[in-house]
Amino acid sequence: MTDEKIDFAVIGAGPAGMAAAAFAVELGLETMLIDEQDAPGGQIYRGVERAEDDSPLGDDYLAGRSLVDRLRAGAVDYRSATTVWHIDPDGTLSLLSAAGAETIRARRILVATGAIERPVPIPGWTLPGVMTAGAAQIMLKTGDLVPSGRAVLAGQGPLIWLVAAQLIRAGAPPAAILETAPHPNYHSAARLLPRLLWPARRVLWKGWSLIREVRRAGVPIRREVTGLRALGRDRVSRVVWDSGETDTDLLLLHEGVIPNTQISLALALEHRWDDAQLCWRPVTDTWGATSLQTVSIAGDGGGIAGAEAAALTGSLAALDAAAFLDRIDPAERDRRAAPLRAALDRELAIRPFLDRLYRPAPQILVPDDGIVVCRCEEVSVAQIRRAARLGAQGPNQAKAFTRCGMGPCQGRICGPVVSAVMADTLGRPIQEIGTYRPRAPYKPITLGALAGLGKA
Amino acid sequence: MFRKRPDASLSTVPVTVEGIDIRVPEGVSAAAAILLAGLAGTRETPVSGAPRAPYCLMGVCFECLAEIDGRPNRQSCMVTVAPGMAIRRQHGKRAVAGE
């Protein structure tokens, strides 16, 4: 272990991390970029380095190449296939890669770990063959793989239409789309449209074109679907809803994406419940700085805003790091930030509309009693409610009562639902109920790898 | 559950899934290889023995835990296939060394 500190450690090689790391070296910071995947891109640009120009994934996806090129051209110390399993508030990062475990010390850390899919706890959601819409997209991105049977997309959000269009272009149209956006969503979103038509025209047009592309391909679409459940014995074979049913061997669920808060919660950063996006978000200032001076956040991990916004908040975080480390003065930081902020405002314009249009139905956060919440430990909603009535005040106590959150995923999947179910049972706001407090190691590490640390 | 899309490039990697030789596209994960081998699931849970398969394919859900090259409890969606990789499903919890 060394006492030497690098200037800037960026975690996550998605758009926010790539933009931050590349900009930081241009600003003169000694920068390391750490990412678990073999190649850069995060999830949204996953596999983009190997993509062909005529990829069914489309031009917005291929646009990620420029971020990758800028990263590769710069002097970033890029550590791929490397996991961060602990961060100390003093700036020490514990890393694990094929070469073993090591520690690095940084003066400033940027957590750019992006978003995860919101869990969709319908009956039967743990059956083999039930996956997220994003998972199907990952198969397409990493291996040009498409569903081979009857794939059904169920849920709501821009990704439903994007994945459907991508699958159609790849020669494997989905067998059906079951859209769950509840009727009131249309009214509440429509109220925002008049003032957004001009500022958000580009993204509104894109969304409209995607939906039209899917309709023209003749994919059966059902709207305002309620009561979704997946049926099957050892794998999914049928999907049923209140007004219909159909055979399926691949049910792709999606109810939007939420910030990946595993590291920000493990660092005990302040978080707040965002009622517009129905998710936990770390509390940050306009530069992404958090309640811990050494740590800042950029990209969807700070709040869902999309890939273009992520690159902008990543660049703002790099500027802030440079000022924090006295490489540029605050006036220069603000001056260079101005055009980035103007672009960011344009990207954020559409968010309130999307948040309203695709607001999940209440059962997505507070499912029926019989449904498994904690997939790892197989704990049901009823068991969580019982723990709350027996005196558990929040998720960490419910964990002690029921084992929910003690499995390998460390509460990544069940966290938001456990908080929401407890809030509903106890009649208290989710903000008061709080979240899990994840502990290191953030990802599993063997004793052998830990033992190897002292030898470095 | 999945197949190669038409017009895709054909560079493949030989691996074994549950002892059976198959070739899978270069760059996919071991979890994808299990699905391409036609297996419904990657594991059974240690709590009830329920069959499970990958849910997120991005390292969040841990449903893809499998034994890769003799080491169990690995997130197979986070491991890229390499020639000769031996992938096996996981039954319940992993054996601790010495058991």
Interface residues (C-beta under 8 A of the other chain):
Chain A: E36 Q37 D38 Q43 G47 R50 E52 P56 I116 E117 T126 L127 P128 G129 V130 M131 T132 G134 A135 I138 M139 L140 T142 G143 D144 L145 V146 P147 S148 G149 A170 G171 A172 D234 R235 D249 L250 N260 R375 C376 E377 E378 G407 P408 C409 R412 I413 K443 P444
Chain B: M1 F2 R3 K4 R5 P6 D7 A8 S9 V24 P25 E26 G27 V28 S29 A32 L35 L36 A40 G41 T45 V47 S48 A50 P51 R52 A53 P54 Y55 C56 L57 M58 G59 V60 C61 F62 E63 L65 N73 M78 T80
